[in-house]
């Protein structure tokens, strides 16, 4: 799996960071998503799916 983040869509809500801080952070400049681990494994795969699901701007997508 690969996490793809569209920073142009991101509104900086931070739901991804709250879901899994090991995978996501926010830019200090504008609050948009920063992916810390683009290819999660194990239990982080499910957390990546959850983060993509709760993202209010649908800025996260997953490539299986």
The first five atom37 places (N, CA, C, CB, O) and aatype in JSON, in Angstrom:
{
  "aatype": [20, 20, 20, 20, 20, 20, 20, 20, 20, 20, 20, 20, 20, 20, 20, 20, 20, 20, 20, 20, 20, 20, 20, 20, 20, 20, 20, 20, 20, 20, 20, 20, 20, 20, 20, 20, 20, 20, 20, 20, 20, 20, 20, 20, 20, 20, 20, 20, 20, 20, 20, 20, 20, 20, 20, 20, 20, 20, 20, 20, 20, 20, 20, 20],
  "atom_mask": [
    [1, 1, 1, 1, 1],
    [1, 1, 1, 1, 1],
    [1, 1, 1, 1, 1],
    [1, 1, 1, 1, 1],
    [1, 1, 1, 1, 1],
    [1, 1, 1, 1, 1],
    [1, 1, 1, 1, 1],
    [1, 1, 1, 1, 1],
    [1, 1, 1, 1, 1],
    [1, 1, 1, 1, 1],
    [1, 1, 1, 1, 1],
    [1, 1, 1, 1, 1],
    [1, 1, 1, 1, 1],
    [1, 1, 1, 1, 1],
    [1, 1, 1, 1, 1],
    [1, 1, 1, 1, 1],
    [1, 1, 1, 1, 1],
    [1, 1, 1, 1, 1],
    [1, 1, 1, 1, 1],
    [1, 1, 1, 1, 1],
    [1, 1, 1, 1, 1],
    [1, 1, 1, 1, 1],
    [1, 1, 1, 1, 1],
    [1, 1, 1, 1, 1],
    [1, 1, 1, 1, 1],
    [1, 1, 1, 1, 1],
    [1, 1, 1, 1, 1],
    [1, 1, 1, 1, 1],
    [1, 1, 1, 1, 1],
    [1, 1, 1, 1, 1],
    [1, 1, 1, 1, 1],
    [1, 1, 1, 1, 1],
    [1, 1, 1, 1, 1],
    [1, 1, 1, 1, 1],
    [1, 1, 1, 1, 1],
    [1, 1, 1, 1, 1],
    [1, 1, 1, 1, 1],
    [1, 1, 1, 1, 1],
    [1, 1, 1, 1, 1],
    [1, 1, 1, 1, 1],
    [1, 1, 1, 1, 1],
    [1, 1, 1, 1, 1],
    [1, 1, 1, 1, 1],
    [1, 1, 1, 1, 1],
    [1, 1, 1, 1, 1],
    [1, 1, 1, 1, 1],
    [1, 1, 1, 1, 1],
    [1, 1, 1, 1, 1],
    [1, 1, 1, 1, 1],
    [1, 1, 1, 1, 1],
    [1, 1, 1, 1, 1],
    [1, 1, 1, 1, 1],
    [1, 1, 1, 1, 1],
    [1, 1, 1, 1, 1],
    [1, 1, 1, 1, 1],
    [1, 1, 1, 1, 1],
    [1, 1, 1, 1, 1],
    [1, 1, 1, 1, 1],
    [1, 1, 1, 1, 1],
    [1, 1, 1, 1, 1],
    [1, 1, 1, 1, 1],
    [1, 1, 1, 1, 1],
    [1, 1, 1, 1, 1],
    [1, 1, 1, 1, 1]
  ],
  "atom_positions": [
    [[0.83, -1.17, 0.0], [0.0, 0.0, 0.0], [0.88, 1.24, 0.0], [-0.94, 0.0, 1.2], [1.96, 1.27, 0.59]],
    [[0.38, 2.27, -0.68], [1.07, 3.56, -0.72], [0.07, 4.66, -0.41], [1.75, 3.79, -2.09], [-1.04, 4.67, -0.94]],
    [[0.46, 5.58, 0.46], [-0.38, 6.73, 0.81], [-0.06, 7.87, -0.15], [-0.16, 7.16, 2.31], [1.11, 8.21, -0.35]],
    [[-1.1, 8.44, -0.73], [-0.95, 9.58, -1.61], [-1.72, 10.75, -1.0], [-1.46, 9.25, -3.06], [-2.91, 10.64, -0.71]],
    [[-1.02, 11.87, -0.82], [-1.63, 13.06, -0.24], [-1.68, 14.18, -1.26], [-0.86, 13.51, 1.02], [-0.66, 14.51, -1.88]],
    [[-2.84, 14.76, -1.43], [-3.02, 15.9, -2.32], [-3.07, 17.15, -1.46], [-4.32, 15.75, -3.19], [-4.12, 17.51, -0.92]],
    [[-1.92, 17.82, -1.32], [-1.87, 18.99, -0.45], [-2.71, 20.15, -0.99], [-0.43, 19.44, -0.27], [-3.06, 21.06, -0.24]],
    [[-3.03, 20.11, -2.27], [-3.9, 21.14, -2.84], [-5.34, 21.03, -2.34], [-3.88, 21.04, -4.35], [-6.05, 22.02, -2.28]],
    [[-5.75, 19.82, -1.99], [-7.09, 19.59, -1.45], [-7.15, 19.74, 0.07], [-7.58, 18.2, -1.85], [-8.2, 20.04, 0.63]],
    [[-6.02, 19.52, 0.73], [-5.98, 19.48, 2.18], [-6.39, 20.82, 2.79], [-4.57, 19.09, 2.66], [-5.92, 21.88, 2.35]],
    [[-7.27, 20.77, 3.79], [-7.72, 21.98, 4.48], [-7.07, 22.14, 5.86], [-9.23, 21.97, 4.62], [-7.39, 23.07, 6.59]],
    [[-6.17, 21.24, 6.21], [-5.44, 21.36, 7.47], [-6.25, 21.03, 8.71], [-4.91, 22.72, 7.59], [-5.97, 21.55, 9.79]],
    [[-7.25, 20.18, 8.57], [-8.1, 19.83, 9.72], [-7.36, 18.98, 10.75], [-9.33, 19.09, 9.24], [-7.71, 18.99, 11.93]],
    [[-6.33, 18.25, 10.31], [-5.53, 17.47, 11.24], [-6.1, 16.13, 11.67], [-5.28, 18.26, 12.43], [-5.57, 15.49, 12.58]],
    [[-7.17, 15.7, 11.03], [-7.78, 14.43, 11.41], [-6.84, 13.25, 11.17], [-9.08, 14.21, 10.64], [-6.86, 12.27, 11.91]],
    [[-6.02, 13.34, 10.14], [-5.07, 12.27, 9.85], [-4.04, 12.15, 10.97], [-4.36, 12.52, 8.5], [-3.7, 11.04, 11.38]],
    [[-3.54, 13.28, 11.44], [-2.55, 13.28, 12.52], [-3.15, 12.71, 13.8], [-2.03, 14.71, 12.77], [-2.51, 11.95, 14.52]],
    [[-4.38, 13.08, 14.08], [-5.07, 12.55, 15.27], [-5.3, 11.05, 15.13], [-6.41, 13.28, 15.48], [-5.26, 10.33, 16.13]],
    [[-5.55, 10.58, 13.93], [-5.77, 9.15, 13.7], [-4.49, 8.36, 13.87], [-6.34, 8.93, 12.3], [-4.49, 7.3, 14.51]],
    [[-3.38, 8.85, 13.31], [-2.12, 8.12, 13.43], [-0.91, 9.04, 13.27], [-2.06, 6.99, 12.39], [-0.45, 9.28, 12.15]],
    [[-0.39, 9.55, 14.38], [0.76, 10.46, 14.32], [2.05, 9.8, 13.83], [1.0, 11.05, 15.67], [3.01, 10.5, 13.51]],
    [[2.1, 8.47, 13.77], [3.28, 7.79, 13.22], [3.3, 7.87, 11.7], [3.31, 6.33, 13.68], [4.34, 7.67, 11.08]],
    [[2.14, 8.16, 11.09], [2.05, 8.24, 9.63], [1.95, 9.66, 9.1], [0.86, 7.46, 9.17], [2.41, 9.94, 7.99]],
    [[1.36, 10.56, 9.89], [1.05, 11.89, 9.38], [1.5, 12.99, 10.34], [-0.45, 12.01, 9.13], [1.56, 12.81, 11.55]],
    [[1.81, 14.13, 9.74], [2.09, 15.35, 10.48], [1.48, 16.5, 9.68], [3.64, 15.56, 10.72], [0.89, 16.28, 8.62]],
    [[1.63, 17.71, 10.18], [1.13, 18.88, 9.47], [2.26, 19.87, 9.24], [-0.02, 19.54, 10.24], [3.13, 20.04, 10.09]],
    [[2.24, 20.51, 8.09], [3.23, 21.52, 7.75], [3.14, 22.69, 8.71], [3.04, 21.99, 6.29], [2.04, 23.15, 9.04]],
    [[4.28, 23.18, 9.16], [4.28, 24.35, 10.03], [3.89, 25.61, 9.26], [5.65, 24.54, 10.66], [3.43, 26.58, 9.85]],
    [[4.08, 25.59, 7.94], [3.76, 26.76, 7.12], [2.27, 26.99, 6.95], [4.41, 26.62, 5.78], [1.77, 28.09, 7.19]],
    [[1.56, 25.94, 6.52], [0.13, 26.13, 6.21], [-0.79, 25.07, 6.81], [-0.05, 26.14, 4.73], [-1.99, 25.1, 6.56]],
    [[-0.25, 24.15, 7.59], [-1.08, 23.14, 8.26], [-1.49, 21.97, 7.39], [-2.29, 23.78, 8.77], [-2.23, 21.1, 7.85]],
    [[-1.02, 21.93, 6.14], [-1.41, 20.82, 5.27], [-0.67, 19.54, 5.66], [-1.13, 21.17, 3.8], [0.35, 19.57, 6.35]],
    [[-1.2, 18.44, 5.19], [-0.71, 17.12, 5.55], [0.73, 16.89, 5.06], [-1.63, 16.06, 4.97], [1.11, 17.29, 3.97]],
    [[1.49, 16.23, 5.93], [2.83, 15.75, 5.59], [2.81, 14.25, 5.89], [3.97, 16.5, 6.41], [2.54, 13.85, 7.02]],
    [[3.09, 13.44, 4.89], [3.1, 11.98, 5.09], [4.5, 11.59, 5.58], [2.73, 11.22, 3.77], [5.5, 11.85, 4.91]],
    [[4.55, 10.96, 6.74], [5.82, 10.56, 7.35], [6.27, 9.18, 6.87], [5.7, 10.57, 8.86], [7.47, 8.88, 6.85]],
    [[5.31, 8.35, 6.49], [5.6, 6.98, 6.05], [4.65, 6.65, 4.91], [5.46, 5.94, 7.23], [3.48, 6.33, 5.16]],
    [[5.11, 6.72, 3.69], [4.24, 6.52, 2.52], [3.86, 5.06, 2.28], [4.91, 7.05, 1.3], [2.89, 4.79, 1.57]],
    [[4.59, 4.13, 2.87], [4.32, 2.71, 2.63], [4.17, 1.98, 3.97], [5.46, 2.07, 1.78], [5.07, 1.23, 4.38]],
    [[3.05, 2.18, 4.65], [2.86, 1.55, 5.96], [2.71, 0.04, 5.86], [1.66, 2.13, 6.64], [2.31, -0.5, 4.83]],
    [[3.03, -0.62, 6.95], [2.89, -2.07, 7.03], [2.2, -2.43, 8.34], [4.27, -2.78, 6.93], [2.1, -1.61, 9.25]],
    [[1.73, -3.67, 8.41], [1.12, -4.17, 9.64], [-0.11, -3.39, 10.05], [2.12, -4.15, 10.76], [-0.96, -3.07, 9.22]],
    [[-0.2, -3.08, 11.33], [-1.39, -2.4, 11.86], [-1.51, -0.97, 11.34], [-1.34, -2.38, 13.39], [-2.6, -0.4, 11.39]],
    [[-0.43, -0.39, 10.83], [-0.5, 0.96, 10.29], [-1.29, 1.03, 8.99], [0.88, 1.5, 10.07], [-1.77, 2.09, 8.61]],
    [[-1.42, -0.1, 8.3], [-2.22, -0.13, 7.07], [-3.68, 0.23, 7.39], [-2.14, -1.52, 6.4], [-4.29, 1.02, 6.69]],
    [[-4.21, -0.36, 8.44], [-5.59, -0.06, 8.82], [-5.75, 1.38, 9.28], [-6.05, -1.01, 9.93], [-6.77, 2.01, 9.01]],
    [[-4.74, 1.9, 9.97], [-4.77, 3.3, 10.41], [-4.74, 4.24, 9.2], [-3.58, 3.61, 11.35], [-5.39, 5.29, 9.21]],
    [[-4.0, 3.88, 8.16], [-3.97, 4.69, 6.94], [-5.34, 4.7, 6.28], [-2.89, 4.15, 5.95], [-5.8, 5.73, 5.8]],
    [[-5.99, 3.55, 6.25], [-7.35, 3.47, 5.69], [-8.32, 4.34, 6.48], [-7.85, 2.0, 5.66], [-9.14, 5.05, 5.91]],
    [[-8.21, 4.27, 7.8], [-9.08, 5.08, 8.66], [-8.85, 6.57, 8.43], [-8.84, 4.73, 10.15], [-9.8, 7.34, 8.33]],
    [[-7.58, 6.97, 8.33], [-7.26, 8.38, 8.1], [-7.83, 8.87, 6.77], [-5.74, 8.59, 8.14], [-8.37, 9.98, 6.7]],
    [[-7.71, 8.06, 5.73], [-8.26, 8.43, 4.43], [-9.78, 8.57, 4.52], [-7.88, 7.39, 3.36], [-10.36, 9.45, 3.89]],
    [[-10.4, 7.71, 5.3], [-11.86, 7.73, 5.46], [-12.35, 8.98, 6.2], [-12.33, 6.48, 6.2], [-13.38, 9.55, 5.85]],
    [[-11.61, 9.4, 7.23], [-12.06, 10.54, 8.04], [-11.6, 11.89, 7.51], [-11.58, 10.37, 9.46], [-12.02, 12.93, 8.04]],
    [[-10.77, 11.91, 6.49], [-10.27, 13.17, 5.95], [-11.43, 13.99, 5.37], [-9.19, 12.92, 4.87], [-12.07, 13.55, 4.42]],
    [[-11.71, 15.18, 5.94], [-12.87, 15.94, 5.49], [-12.75, 16.48, 4.07], [-13.11, 17.09, 6.43], [-13.76, 16.75, 3.42]],
    [[-11.53, 16.65, 3.58], [-11.35, 17.19, 2.23], [-11.0, 16.12, 1.2], [-10.28, 18.25, 2.24], [-10.76, 16.42, 0.04]],
    [[-10.97, 14.86, 1.66], [-10.62, 13.73, 0.79], [-9.28, 13.95, 0.1], [-11.72, 13.51, -0.25], [-9.11, 13.65, -1.09]],
    [[-8.31, 14.48, 0.87], [-6.98, 14.75, 0.34], [-6.09, 13.53, 0.36], [-6.32, 15.87, 1.12], [-5.02, 13.53, -0.25]],
    [[-6.51, 12.47, 1.06], [-5.72, 11.25, 1.15], [-6.34, 10.16, 0.3], [-5.6, 10.78, 2.61], [-7.55, 9.95, 0.31]],
    [[-5.49, 9.46, -0.42], [-5.93, 8.28, -1.15], [-4.9, 7.19, -0.95], [-6.14, 8.58, -2.67], [-3.75, 7.45, -0.59]],
    [[-5.32, 5.96, -1.18], [-4.47, 4.81, -0.97], [-4.35, 4.02, -2.27], [-5.02, 3.92, 0.17], [-5.34, 3.76, -2.95]],
    [[-3.14, 3.66, -2.58], [-2.87, 2.83, -3.76], [-2.5, 1.45, -3.26], [-1.74, 3.44, -4.66], [-1.45, 1.27, -2.64]],
    [[-3.36, 0.49, -3.53], [-3.12, -0.89, -3.03], [-2.16, -1.62, -3.9], [-4.43, -1.67, -2.95], [-1.84, -2.78, -3.63]]
  ]
}
